Amino acid sequence: YRDTPGLIMMAATNFLDGVDPALTREGRFDVKLRIDLPDEATRAMILRSQLSGRPCSRFDVQEFAARTAGASAA
């Protein structure tokens, strides 16, 4: 697969420790990228983005972002 031009192989998991070590050993994936949970400001931006253009009642997005610590956009 590495010799195939234009082919990109990606994988994602919420629990890396639960993945079979054969999948994560050296040479399988060239880049390993960890993305942590969003902070409060980022959660507020995600909420604003998701709600833009949708019919919804106005509410304090910042307060909701503060109350959702540990939540992800997924």
C-alpha distances in whole Angstrom, upper triangle without the diagonal:
4,5,5,9,10,7,9,9,12,15,19,21,25,26,23,26,25,21,20,20,17,15,16,17,16,12,11,12,13,16,18,21,24,26,29,32,34,37,40,40,36,37,40,38,35,38,40,37,36,40,40,41,42,46,46,50,50,49,49,45,46,47,45,42,44,45,41,40,37,36,32,32,29
4,6,8,9,8,9,9,13,15,19,22,26,26,23,26,26,22,21,20,18,16,16,16,14,11,10,10,10,14,16,19,23,25,28,31,33,36,39,39,35,37,40,37,35,38,40,37,37,40,41,42,43,46,47,50,50,49,48,45,45,47,45,42,44,45,41,40,37,36,32,32,30
4,6,9,9,11,12,16,19,22,26,29,30,27,30,29,26,25,24,21,19,20,20,18,14,14,14,14,17,20,23,26,28,32,35,36,39,42,42,38,40,42,40,38,41,42,39,39,43,43,44,45,48,49,52,52,52,51,47,48,50,48,45,47,48,44,43,40,39,36,35,33
4,6,6,9,11,15,18,21,25,28,29,27,30,30,26,25,25,22,20,21,21,20,16,15,15,15,18,20,23,26,28,31,34,35,38,41,41,37,38,41,38,36,39,40,37,37,40,40,41,42,45,47,50,50,50,49,46,46,49,46,43,46,47,43,42,39,38,34,33,31
4,6,9,12,15,19,22,26,29,30,28,31,31,28,28,27,25,22,23,23,21,18,17,16,15,17,21,22,26,27,31,33,34,37,40,39,36,37,39,36,34,38,38,35,35,39,38,39,40,44,45,48,48,48,48,44,45,47,45,42,45,46,42,42,39,37,34,32,31
4,6,10,13,17,20,23,27,28,27,30,30,26,27,27,25,22,22,23,22,18,17,16,15,16,19,20,24,25,28,30,31,34,37,36,32,34,36,33,31,34,35,31,31,35,34,35,37,40,42,45,45,45,44,41,41,44,42,39,42,43,39,39,36,34,31,29,28
4,7,10,13,17,20,24,25,24,27,26,23,23,23,21,18,19,20,19,16,14,13,13,15,17,18,22,23,27,29,30,33,36,35,32,33,35,32,30,33,34,31,31,34,34,35,36,40,41,44,44,44,44,40,41,43,40,38,40,41,37,37,34,32,29,27,25
4,6,10,13,17,20,22,20,24,23,20,21,21,19,16,16,18,17,14,12,10,11,11,14,15,18,19,23,25,26,30,32,32,28,29,32,29,27,30,31,28,28,32,32,33,34,38,38,41,41,41,40,37,37,40,37,34,37,38,34,33,30,29,25,24,22
4,7,11,14,18,19,17,20,20,17,17,18,16,13,13,15,15,13,10,8,10,11,12,14,16,18,21,23,25,29,32,31,28,28,31,29,27,30,31,28,28,32,32,34,34,38,38,41,41,41,40,36,37,39,36,33,36,36,32,32,29,27,24,23,21
4,7,11,14,16,14,18,17,14,16,16,16,12,12,15,15,14,10,8,10,10,10,11,13,14,18,20,21,25,28,28,24,25,28,26,24,26,28,26,25,29,30,31,32,35,35,38,38,37,37,33,33,35,32,30,32,32,29,28,25,23,20,19,17
4,7,11,12,11,14,14,11,13,14,14,10,10,14,15,14,11,9,12,11,10,10,12,13,16,18,20,24,27,27,24,24,27,26,23,26,28,25,25,28,30,31,31,35,35,37,37,36,35,32,32,34,31,28,30,30,27,26,22,21,18,18,15
4,7,9,9,12,12,10,13,14,15,12,11,15,17,17,14,12,14,12,10,10,10,10,13,14,17,20,23,24,21,21,24,23,20,23,25,23,22,26,27,29,29,32,32,34,34,33,32,29,29,30,27,25,27,27,23,22,19,17,14,15,12
4,5,6,9,9,8,12,13,15,12,11,15,17,18,15,14,16,14,11,11,10,11,12,13,16,20,23,24,21,20,24,23,21,23,26,24,23,26,28,31,30,33,32,34,34,33,32,28,28,29,26,24,26,25,21,20,17,16,13,14,12
4,6,9,9,10,13,15,17,15,14,18,20,21,18,17,19,17,13,12,10,10,10,11,14,17,20,22,19,18,22,22,19,21,24,23,22,25,27,30,29,31,30,32,32,30,29,26,26,26,23,21,22,22,18,17,13,12,11,13,10
4,6,6,7,11,12,15,13,12,16,19,20,18,17,19,17,14,13,11,12,12,13,17,19,22,24,22,21,25,25,23,24,28,27,25,29,31,34,33,35,34,35,35,33,32,29,29,29,26,24,25,24,20,19,15,15,14,16,14
4,5,5,9,9,12,10,9,12,15,17,14,14,16,14,11,11,10,12,12,15,18,21,24,26,23,23,27,27,24,27,30,28,28,31,33,36,35,38,37,38,38,36,35,31,31,31,29,26,27,27,23,21,17,18,16,18,16
4,6,8,9,12,11,10,13,16,18,16,16,19,17,14,15,13,15,15,17,21,23,26,28,26,26,29,30,27,29,33,32,31,34,36,39,38,40,39,41,40,38,37,34,33,33,31,28,29,28,25,23,19,20,19,21,19
4,7,9,12,11,11,14,17,19,17,17,20,19,16,17,15,17,17,18,22,25,28,30,27,27,30,31,28,30,33,32,31,34,36,39,37,40,39,41,41,38,37,34,34,34,31,29,30,29,25,24,20,20,19,21,19
4,6,8,7,8,11,14,16,13,14,17,16,14,15,14,17,18,19,23,26,29,31,28,27,31,31,28,31,34,32,31,34,36,39,38,40,40,42,42,40,39,35,35,36,33,31,32,31,27,26,22,22,20,22,19
4,5,6,7,9,13,15,12,14,17,17,15,17,17,20,21,23,27,30,33,35,32,31,35,35,32,34,37,36,34,38,40,42,41,44,43,45,45,44,43,39,39,40,37,34,35,35,31,29,26,26,24,26,23
4,5,5,6,10,12,11,12,15,16,14,16,17,20,21,24,27,30,33,35,32,32,36,36,33,36,38,37,36,39,41,44,43,46,45,47,47,45,44,40,40,41,38,36,36,36,32,30,27,27,26,27,25
4,6,6,9,10,9,11,14,16,15,18,19,22,24,26,29,32,36,37,34,34,38,37,35,37,40,38,37,41,43,45,44,47,47,49,49,47,46,43,42,43,41,38,39,39,35,33,30,30,28,29,26
4,6,9,10,7,9,12,13,12,15,16,19,21,24,27,30,33,34,31,31,35,34,31,34,37,35,34,37,39,41,41,44,43,46,46,44,43,40,40,41,38,35,37,36,33,31,27,27,25,26,23
4,7,8,6,7,10,11,9,12,13,17,19,22,25,28,31,32,29,30,33,33,30,33,36,34,33,37,38,41,40,43,43,45,45,43,42,38,38,39,37,34,35,35,31,29,26,26,24,25,23
4,6,6,8,10,12,11,14,16,19,22,25,28,30,34,35,32,33,37,36,34,36,39,37,37,40,42,44,44,47,47,49,48,47,45,42,41,42,40,37,38,38,35,32,29,29,27,29,26
4,6,7,8,10,11,14,16,20,22,26,29,31,35,36,33,34,37,36,34,37,40,38,37,41,42,45,45,48,48,50,49,48,46,43,42,43,41,38,39,40,36,34,31,31,29,30,28
4,6,7,10,11,15,18,21,24,27,30,32,36,36,33,35,38,36,34,38,40,37,37,41,42,44,44,48,48,50,50,48,47,43,43,45,42,39,41,41,38,36,32,32,30,30,28
4,7,9,10,14,16,19,22,25,28,31,34,35,32,32,36,34,32,35,37,35,35,38,39,41,42,45,45,47,47,46,45,41,41,42,40,37,39,39,35,34,30,30,27,28,25
4,6,7,10,13,16,19,22,25,28,31,32,28,29,33,31,29,32,34,32,32,35,36,38,39,42,42,45,44,43,42,38,38,40,37,34,36,36,33,31,28,27,25,25,23
4,7,10,13,16,20,23,25,28,31,31,28,30,33,31,29,33,34,32,32,36,37,39,39,43,43,45,45,43,42,38,38,40,38,35,36,37,34,32,29,29,26,26,25
4,6,10,13,16,19,21,24,28,28,24,26,29,27,26,29,31,29,29,33,33,36,37,40,40,42,41,40,38,35,34,36,34,31,33,34,30,28,25,25,22,23,22
4,7,10,13,16,19,21,25,25,22,24,27,26,24,27,29,27,28,31,32,35,35,39,38,40,39,38,36,33,32,34,32,28,30,31,27,25,22,22,20,20,19
4,6,10,13,15,18,21,22,19,20,23,22,20,24,26,24,24,28,29,32,32,36,35,37,36,34,33,29,28,30,28,25,26,27,24,22,19,19,16,17,17
4,6,10,12,15,19,19,16,18,21,20,19,22,24,23,23,27,28,31,31,34,33,35,34,32,30,27,26,27,25,22,23,24,21,19,16,16,14,15,15
4,7,9,12,15,16,13,14,17,17,15,18,20,19,20,23,24,27,28,31,30,31,30,28,26,23,22,24,22,18,20,21,18,16,13,13,11,12,12
4,6,9,13,14,11,12,16,16,14,17,20,19,20,23,24,28,28,30,29,30,29,27,24,21,20,21,19,16,17,18,15,12,10,11,9,11,12
4,7,10,12,9,9,13,13,12,14,17,17,17,20,22,25,25,27,26,27,25,23,21,18,17,18,16,12,13,14,11,9,7,7,6,9,10
4,7,8,6,6,9,10,9,12,14,14,15,17,19,23,23,25,23,24,23,20,18,15,14,15,14,10,11,13,10,8,8,8,6,8,11
4,6,5,6,9,10,11,12,14,15,16,18,20,24,24,26,24,24,22,19,17,14,12,13,12,9,9,11,10,7,8,9,9,11,14
4,5,5,6,9,10,11,12,14,15,16,18,22,22,24,21,21,19,16,13,10,8,9,9,6,6,9,8,7,9,10,11,12,15
4,5,5,6,9,10,11,12,14,15,17,20,21,23,21,21,18,16,13,10,8,11,11,7,8,12,11,11,13,12,12,13,17
4,5,5,6,9,10,10,12,14,15,19,20,22,20,21,19,17,15,11,10,13,12,8,11,13,11,11,12,11,10,10,13
4,5,5,6,9,10,10,12,14,18,18,20,18,19,17,15,13,9,9,11,9,6,8,10,8,9,10,8,8,8,11
4,5,5,6,9,10,11,12,16,16,18,16,16,14,12,10,6,6,9,8,5,8,11,10,11,13,11,11,11,14
4,5,5,6,9,10,11,14,15,18,16,17,15,14,12,9,9,12,11,9,12,14,13,14,15,13,12,11,14
4,6,5,6,9,10,13,14,17,15,17,16,15,14,10,11,13,11,9,13,14,12,13,14,11,9,7,11
4,5,5,6,8,12,11,14,12,13,12,11,10,7,9,11,9,8,12,13,11,13,14,12,11,9,12
4,6,5,6,10,10,13,11,13,11,11,10,7,9,12,11,10,14,15,14,16,18,15,14,12,15
4,6,5,9,10,13,13,15,14,14,14,11,13,16,14,13,16,18,16,18,19,16,14,11,14
4,6,8,8,11,11,14,13,14,14,11,14,16,13,13,17,17,15,18,18,15,13,10,12
4,6,5,8,8,10,10,11,12,10,13,15,13,13,17,17,16,19,20,17,16,13,15
4,5,8,9,11,11,13,14,12,15,17,16,16,19,20,19,22,23,20,18,15,18
4,7,9,12,12,15,16,15,18,20,19,19,23,23,22,25,26,23,21,18,20
4,6,9,11,13,16,14,18,19,17,18,22,22,21,24,25,21,20,17,19
4,7,9,12,15,15,19,20,18,19,23,22,22,25,27,23,23,20,21
4,6,9,12,12,16,16,14,17,20,19,19,23,24,21,21,18,20
4,6,10,11,15,15,14,16,19,18,19,22,25,22,22,20,23
4,7,9,12,12,12,14,17,17,18,21,24,21,22,20,23
4,6,9,9,8,11,13,13,15,18,21,19,20,18,21
4,5,5,7,9,10,11,13,16,19,17,18,18,21
4,5,5,6,9,10,11,13,16,14,15,14,18
4,5,5,6,9,10,12,15,14,15,15,19
4,5,5,6,9,11,15,14,16,16,20
4,5,5,6,9,12,11,13,13,16
4,5,5,7,10,9,11,11,15
4,6,6,10,10,13,14,17
4,6,9,9,12,14,17
4,6,6,9,11,13
4,6,9,12,14
4,7,10,12
4,7,8
4,5
4
